[in-house]
Amino acid sequence: MGAHRILQTLPVGAAALCSHGQGLIPIFTRGLAQSEQTWCLDFISSCKFSRTSGLWNLAVLGKPSRSLSAHALPLWSVPAAHSAGGWIEPFGFSFLCALDAKWKAITGQIKKAVEAYEPCVKENCSCHQSVWKQDLAPFRGGISKETVSDVVSRKLGTHYQIIKNKLYREQDCMFPARCSGVEHFILGIIHRLPDMEMVINVRDYPQVPKWMKPIIPVFSFSKTSEYNDIMYPAWTFWEGGPAVWPIYPTGLGRWDLMREDLRRSAEKWPWKKKISKGYFRGSRTSPERDPLILLSRENPELVDAEYTKNQAWKSEKDTLGKPPAKEIPLVDHCKYKYLFNFRGVAASFRLKHLFLCGSLVFHVGEEWLEFFYPQLKPWVHYIPVQSDLSDVRELLQFVKENDAIAQEISERGRQFIAEHLEMEDISCYWEHLLSEYSQILTYKVKRRKSYSEITSGQLKTEL
């Protein structure tokens, strides 16, 4: 970084501010002589006052660290007075190298989070290993045939069997395109999978609250800490995502293709060209989104947020008294610097897409998870926002006033998704998850004769 900039041109007796992109650090000095230095705190190593070519210069000397390279950069210059006796040092000037107190708490959280963060190693999807191990931990004592039969009878999901490297499924699937999205990944690794059977929930909501006893194994794409469901990569990485008319009539589409579309859009809209305001388009699936819509109406220069129409829309009451906005493709979100993500019924499918815009993600609420969320860290990869949005105005103002910090966080988020959420990572996660799950089963699985073999073939569209 080291984003030094001229902040003010000041008269005699006034204060000058020096900034390096991490905030401003307070030190007050008066009457600096040509050889004197003022040592600042933390990010800035020193402020230096000198004279060259008839100018008095204030420069900052950075510490050699991740945030600032070790070299002096000029911040502010004023004409030097000259008399018959020589150069006149500008006593009476006041220089302030300072961390603006109103942002000290936020910059402190960012610094602490970045220093504590240990980047993942891209090897055999090990970045996400802790998630499948944690989800399977409650079942390490073994899963019996009776337990699985009980889950199947409760209709908590779709029952699958893998026997001799072939995939079988019960006839009924509530959402065929979702089942197809799941089956795509299982079929891609099935020749390496042992025999097993499992119940995969393709509904939006998890099925196994922690108060449920005895604990039962159900695979779900999303959950909170209040559930014992075993998370798997959602069907939407291949197909079966929510249909959005008219831009995504058959769902969001394949993740590998969307990645490429978003990469191109991010190149078209680099950080310096992006519009410096918050942005959101989505339907009113939860009233948690209301404060952002209302803030947009109050302060459209700070955020552009509007509700769109969904299948449940009946009147303008469903869009807070205004007509529904036009649907905007995700690639067009990339022209904005700050993109908002809210939960839907469970975790939002849009989150992973927003990062690839190279924009700064404002993630509202920390409750709902997908399998890749735990390695995304607040302040490192995104800006965390309270569920009631009570801090959203302050956070938007912070990133607007600290552009270099905002860009750095956005780049870490983009890089994480680009490197650790490729299609090969999805397949890798499925393989490790199912292989370790199979080892917990305490019985030999027998094929149910009424089940049909699932093979690669037709794609199913959920409208």
N, C-alpha and C positions, 0 to 999 in steps of 0.2 A: 504494500500500500504506500504509505508516505505521501498522502494527498495533502500537501501544504497549499495554502492559498492566502492571498491577501484579503483580509477581512475588513480593515478600515484604514483610511488615511486620516491621521489625527493631528490636531494642533498641539502646541506646547502645553504640557500639563495634563494631557488626556491619557487614556489607556489604550494599549494595543493588544489584540488577541492573537495568539498563534494556535493553529489547529493542524493535526496530522491525520485526521480521519478517524481517530479513536476517541475524540472528545477534546476538551480544553482543560488544562491543568493550572490551578491558581497559585501564582507566586507574584508578589508585588515588589517591585524594585524602583529605586529613585536615584537619579544622579549617577548613572553608570559611566565609568571612565572607559577609555578606548580598550584597555587591557582586561577589563573585568568581565566575568561571566556570572550569570544567575542560573543556579542548578534547579531545574524543575523536578517534578515528581513522576514516578512510574513510567509512562510511555515515553516521555521526552526526557532525554538525558540533560540537555542544557539549552539555554537561550544565550546567544552570543551577540554582543554589540560591537560593531567595528565601523571603520570609515574606508571607503574606496571611491576614487574618482569623484570626490566632492559630494558623496552621499553618506549619511549615517545609516547603517544597515542593521536590522534585527534579524537574526537567523536562529533556527532551532537545530540542535545536534541530536540525532536520534540514537537510542540504544540499539545495538545489534540484536534484534529479536524477530519473531515471526511477523510482528505488526509494523516494524519500521527498520529500515536499513541504517547503518551507522555512517551517516554523512550529514553535513550541514546544508540546509537549503534556505535561501533568503525568503523572509516573510514580508518585510516592510522596509521601505527606505524613505528618508526625508532629506531635503537639501541641507548640506552642512554649511554653517556660517564661517566666514573667513575674515580676519582682520590683519592689520600690519604685523601683529605679534604672532600670527599663525592661526591654525584651525581652532575654532571655539567648540568645546565639547558641549553637547546640549543638556546641561544640567536642568532639572525641572521637568524632564520627560518622565512619564510613568509608563512602564511596560508590564502588561499582565499576560503571562503564559498560564492558561487556566482551564481546568475541567469545569464546564458549565454545570453548576450544581443540579439543575433540574433534570439532567440526563445521567447523573452519576450512578443512580441505582440501576438503570438499564445497561449502561456500558459495563458496569461491574458484573452484572449477570452474564453478559456476553463473554467477557474476558474469562470468567470462572468456568463457563461451559466449554469454551474452546480449549482452554488449558487442560481440562479433565478428559476431553474427548480423545479416544483412541480409534483412528480410522480402521475400517475392516480390511482384511486381506482377501483379495479376490481369488479364492482357491476352493473349489468343490462346494460352492455356496455356503461356506463356513460362516459367513457373515450372519446368517439367519439361524444357525445351529441351535442357539440357546432357546429359540422359540419352540421348535418342535420337541426338544427335550423337556422343556418346562410343561408343555401341554400333555405330553405322554407320562410325565412323572406320577400323577395320581393313579395310574393303571399298572405300575411296575410290578405289583403283586400278582398280576395275571388277569386275563379276561376269559371267562368261561363261555362255553356254548350256550348255557342257559341265559347268561347276561345278554349276549348278542340276540338270541331269539326273543327276549323280552323287548329289546329296542326295536326289532323288526315289527313285532306285533303292535307296538304303540304308534306306528306310522310317523316316527319322528324324522324320517328322511327316506331316501331311496336306497334299497338294499342291493349291494354289489357283491359278487364273488369273483375271485381270481383263482383259477385252477389250471395247472399245467400251461401256464403262460397264455391263457385265454380269459377274456372278460365276459362275465355274465351279469344280467340285471333283471330284476322283476319287471313285469310289464308296465306298471304304472310309473309315470314320472310327472309330477305336477307342472314342471316347466321344461318341456323337451329341449329347448335351445340351451338352457342352463346345464342340463344333463349332458348334452352333446359337448359343451365347452369343457366340462370335467373329464369326459371320456377321451377327448382328444389327447390330453396330457398323459392319462393312464396308459392308453394304447401305445404311446410313443416310448414308454419304458417297460412295457409289460414283459418283454422277453428277459428282463433282469429281475423280475419280481417273484417272490415265493408265493405259495398258496396262502390265501387269506379271505376273509369276508369283512365287510364294513358297511355302516350306514352313513350315507353322505346327505346332509341337509342342504337343499338348494333353495330354501326359503330365505327371506331377507333377515330373519331374526334367529338368534341362537336358541337352543332347545334344552340345555342342561344347567339350570341354576345351581349354585353351590349348595343351597339348602336341600337339594334332592338327594335322598339316600335310598338305596346304595347308589354310588356314582356309576354312570353308564357312559359308554363311548359313542359319541355322535360327532361327526366331522361337520364343521360350519365355517363359512368364509370369514365371519366377523364375530366379535364378542367384546364384552367388557370384563373387568376383573371379577365381576360377580357371577361368571359362568365358567363351567368346566368343559365346554365344547373344545374339540381339537381343531385348531385353525388349519385350513388348507388354502392354497392360492385360488382366488375366485375364478369362476367360469369366464368372467369377462376378459381375461387375458387372451381368450380365443374367440368366444362369441357369447351371445345371450345377454349382453348388456342392455340397460334400459333404452327403449326406443324414444327418440326425441324428434317429433315432427316439426318441420320437414327436413331437418339437417341430418338426423341419424334415424331414418325410418326403420332400420333393422337392428338398431343398437349401436353402441360406440364403435364396435369393430375390433379387429385384431390388434393386440398391443404392439406387435412388431411393426405393423404398418403405420399405426398412430405415432409410434416413436419417430419414424422417419419424417412423417408430416410435420410433427412438432419441431424436430431438429431444423428443418428447412425454414419454418416460421421464425424460430429463434435467431437464425442467421439473418433473416430479413429485418428483424427488430432487435438489434443489439441494445445493450443497456442505455447507451447515450441517446438512442432514438425513441425509447419507450416513453409513454405518457406518464408523468409523475403523479398518479392518483390511484386509489384503490379501485378494484373492479370486481363485480359479481353479477352473474346472470344465472338464475335458477328458479325453480318453482317453490311454492311455499309448503314444503313438506314438514316444516317445523316452525313454530313461532319464534324460535331462537334466532331466526334470520331477520326478524322484523326491525330490530334496532339499527342494523346496517342500512336497510332500505330507507328508514326514516332519516338517518344521518345524511344519506345521499340527497334527499329532498331538501334538507336544511342547508347542506354545504356541498354542492355539486362539484366544487373545485377540489375537495378533499377526496371524495369517493363517488364513483358511478356505479350504483347498485339498483337493479330493478328485478321485479318478479316476472317470470314467464308463466305461460299457461301449461297446466298438466291435465291428465285425464279426469281429475277430480274437480277441475275449475267449473264453476257455475255462474259466477257473477264477479263484478269488480270488487266485491267484498273479499273475495279470495286472493286479491292482489292489493290489499290495503287501500281500496278506494280509487284505484287508477287502472286504466286498461293494461292488459298484460303486454310486456315488452316482446320484441322480436327475438327469436332464438338466435344465438350467436355461436358459430362453430368454435371449438376449443383452440384451433390454430389462430383465430383472430383475438383470443384473449392475450396472446403473446405481445401485443403492442402496448400493454400496460405494465407498469413496474410492480404493482402490488396486487396479487391475486388472492381472493378469499376462498377458503375451503370450509364448508360446514358438513356435519354429519347429515345423513338422510334418515331413513328408518333405522339403519345401522351405520357402518362406516360408509363414507362416500367413495364412489368409484372414480371421481374426478381427480382426487389428490395426486396420484402418480403422474397424471398428465400435466398438471400445473407446473411441476418442477422443471419439466423439460422445455418450458418456454424460456428458461433463463430469467424468469421474474422471481420476485421475492414472495414466498408463500406465507400468508397469514392463516394459520391453522386454528380454528375455533374449537375449543374443548379438547380434552385429552382422553376422554372416556372410551370411545369406540376404537377398536383396533382391527387391522388386517395383519397378516403374518409379517409383513416387512416394516410395519410402523415402529417396533421397538428400537431399531437401529437408527431411526431418524430422531435426532436430538433437538429439543427446543433451544433456540438462540444459536445453535451451530448450523442447522439446516433450514430452519424456518422461524418465524415469529409466532410464539404462542399467544393466543387471545383467550381471555376469560369467556366462559360459555354465555354469560349475560352481556358480553361486549362492553362492560363498564370501562374497560381500559383502551378501547379501540381508537378513540380520538387521539389520545396521548401517543399511542404507538405509531399511528400514521404520521403524526407531527414529528416524532423522533426520526423516523426513516427519511422523511423529507429533508430534515436538517442535518442528517448524517448519511449522506449518499454513499460514501465509500464503504461504510460498515454494511449498509443494506446490500450493496452489490456483492460484497464478499460472502455474506450469508447465502444470497441467492445462488452464487456459483457453487458453494459447497453442496447445497441441496440438489442442484442440477447434476453435479458430478456423481453424487451418491446414486441417484436413480439411474443415470446413464450407465454406471459401472456395475451396479449390484442388483438391477432388476431387468436384466435381459431375458429373453425367452429361455435361454439355457439355464438361467438361475431358477426359473419357474419349474422346469422339468426336473432339475436337480433337487429342488425342495420336495417335490412330489415323491421322488424316488427314495430319498432318505426318510421322509415321514412314513411312507407305507412299509418300507423295509423294516424299520424299527418297530412299527406297530405290529407287524406280523409276528415278531419274536415274542410279543406279549400274549398272544393267543395260546391257550393251554390245551387245544384240541386240534384234531385233523379235520379240515373243512371238507364237507361233502356237497357236491353240486345239487341244487334243487332242480328237479327235472322240468319244472314249468318255466324256468328262466331261459331267456334267449341269449345267444351269444351276440356281443356287440363288436362290430368291426368298423374299420375306417370307411367312411363313405359320405353319405349325404349330410349336409349342414342343415340345421333346423333354425328357423327364424322365429324369434319371440316378438310379437307386435304389441 
